[in-house]
């Protein structure tokens, strides 16, 4: 099937090239050239985007529904990356493609991001991925926040031979599920839940060395691709690190009542609660903890706990939540480009850059760098460029060693940090030896806050 598709694509390209040659036109990645007196070629690609060529990239995010505010933040990250690559920002010279306008190796083409709303629904995401590829003619995709949507949309992109670069979905199965082992077009820049969970358990071991009791843990998670995978890897690592699971509590998604699940957790009285919930349920549980005067020792797998809507709803109830993160401004304060990007983000969107927007910004910048490295808008060339792309720590805004994709498409240099919600913002509290903020532990009783 793929061979037939490529043959058809080849014939179409040949026909188009003959037509373009007859008409004297060029396409993205091509340029007219003449010969200088010294014998070198002088390409029209080197001076501006005179041809007006654009490279279309599709972006899938949940812009309506229960996680719409987080979805908008993730899309904002991609739109800022588009602005930076298409403009000239010498103050961001450390970042690839930021200093000059356009994609220099693709005829200085501009990037055009075409966004769509998948509503947080896997089937909608799959259909929208197909529409973007076949109707909008995008050459690559990015998205999709919800791991369940990323799964279906990326599998559709795979069947159609289109690269999919993900930054904001953490389900370990996306890169480690044997059923996805043959995927060649999927890449993830950010950490998986396994990476995040390993950070959590190392954090707990360090906390234990400080004299805290943390061995009895509970799992509280939504019954979705994201939640189930977070629970699975946590169970595996709990056994590996010799922790005790005293409660295993899944909950529904987009539900109005979590009272039974909250009571199971309170009754188990764990030292730690590993929680993987989206926004609406995260809000319900925070209210339940307060109503029961329960000081919940939460270690949150991001998701709802990084959504602005969550903080607007629960206010100071979110204080002392510990969360895994891929990015925090104080973790990258030594990177001038990262600080400048965060300032630009707040100026453009009237909200601070958060972990979600930083992750999708990074995924988009990585994709754009690969398109430029490919020197072409042809999907297979972009895919090949992604497999060999190697960005250093100074070329990204994340607190990682860089970006280098393993054979399964996972960035093997991605890392997790541990943060705590203090004074209306998350601050890095681990690793203890380098963290700028001291952890508050145990979590204070509700009556003492």
Residue, then its C-alpha position, 0 to 999 in steps of 0.5 A: x500500500x505504501x509503495x503504491x502510494x509513493x509511486x503515485x506521489x512520484x508520478x505526480x511530482x514528475x508531472x508537476x516538475x515538467x509543468x513547472x519547468x514549462x511555466x518557469x515556476x519554482x516550488x518550496x525548496x527550489x530556487x533559480x540560480x545562475x553562475x558567478x564569475x568565480x564559478x559558484x552558484x548564486x541561488x535566489x533562495x539566499x535573499x528573502x522569500x521573493x516567491x512567496x512560498x509557504x510550508x503548511x504544518x497542521x496543529x491539532x489541539x482541544x480548543x473546546x471541551x473540558x480542557x479547552x484552556x490548556x488546549x489554547x495554551x498549547x496552541x499558543x506555544x506553536x503560534x509563537x514558534x511560527x512567529x519567531x521562525x517567520x520573523x527576525x529575532x536576533x535576541x534569540x540567536x541561540x535558537x535555530x531559525x530565530x535570527x533570520x526570517x523563514x526557512x533558509x534551506x527551503x527557499x526562505x519559505x514561510x511556515x503557515x500553521x493550520x490549527x484545528x479543534x479535536x475537542x479532546x475526542x480520539x475519533x475527531x482527532x483522527x478525522x481532523x488529521x486526515x483532513x489536514x493532510x488530504x484537504x489542507x495539504x500539510x506536510x507535517x503535524x504537531x499536537x495533540x495534548x490528549x494522549x488518546x488523540x495523539x495515538x489515533x491522529x499519529x497512526x492516521x499520519x503514519x498511514x499517510x506518510x506524514x511526520x507527526x511531532x508531539x510535545x505535550x502528550x506523555x503516555x509511555x505507550x506512544x513510544x513503547x507500545x509494541x503495537x506502535x513499534x513499526x511507526x516511522x513518522x512519530x516523534x516525541x520531544x518531551x518526557x514520557x510518563x515513565x521518565x516523569x515517574x522515575x523522577x518522582x520515585x527518586x525524589x521520594x527516595x531523597x525525601x525519605x533520606x530526610x526522615x519522611x515516611x513516604x513508602x505507602x502510596x495510592x494511585x488516583x487516575x482517570x480511565x483514559x489512555x493518559x491515566x491508565x498508562x500513568x498508573x501502569x508505569x507507576x505500578x511498575x516503578x513502585x515495585x522496582x523501587x520497593x514502595x507499597x501500593x495501598x490504594x488503586x483508584x481509577x475514576x471517570x472522565x468528564x464526570x460530576x461526582x468523584x465522592x466514592x473515589x475520594x473516600x477510598x483515598x481518604x480511607x487508605x490514608x497513603x503517604x503519597x497520592x500519585x494523581x493523573x486527572x484532567x482539569x474538571x476532575x482535578x477541581x472536584x478532588x481538590x474541593x473534596x479534600x478541603x470539604x473533608x479537611x484532608x491534607x492530600x499529599x499529591x504528586x500530580x502528573x501534570x494534565x489538569x494540574x497545569x491548566x490555568x482554568x484549574x488554578x482559577x477555580x481552586x485558588x489557594x486550594x492548589x497550594x503545596x501540590x507537587x507536580x512533575x514538569x518538563x519546564x519551569x521558568x526558574x529552571x531555565x533562568x540561566x538561558x537568555x533565549x528561554x527567558x526572552x521567549x517566556x517574556x514574548x509569550x506573556x506579551x503576546x497572549x497576556x498569560x505567563x508561559x507554562x509547561x504545556x506551552x513551552x513543550x509545544x513551542x519546543x516541538x514546533x521549533x524542532x519540527x521547523x528545524x527538521x524541515x529546514x535541515x531537510x531542505x525540502x517540504x517533502x514529508x519523507x525528507x522531513x522524516x529523515x531529517x528528524x531521525x538525525x536531528x541533534x539540538x544542543x541544550x542551548x538551542x532549546x528553551x527546555x531544562x534538558x541536555x538537548x533533542x536527539x531521537x531514539x529509534x522509537x521516536x522518543x527524545x532520549x535527552x528529555x528530562x523531568x523536574x519536580x515542582x511545588x505550587x507555592x504562592x500561586x506559581x510552581x517552583x522547582x523544589x527537586x533535585x534538592x541540591x540545585x533547586x532554588x526553592x525549598x520544599x514544604x513538607x509534610x503538606x500542612x493541614x487545611x486548617x493551618x493554611 
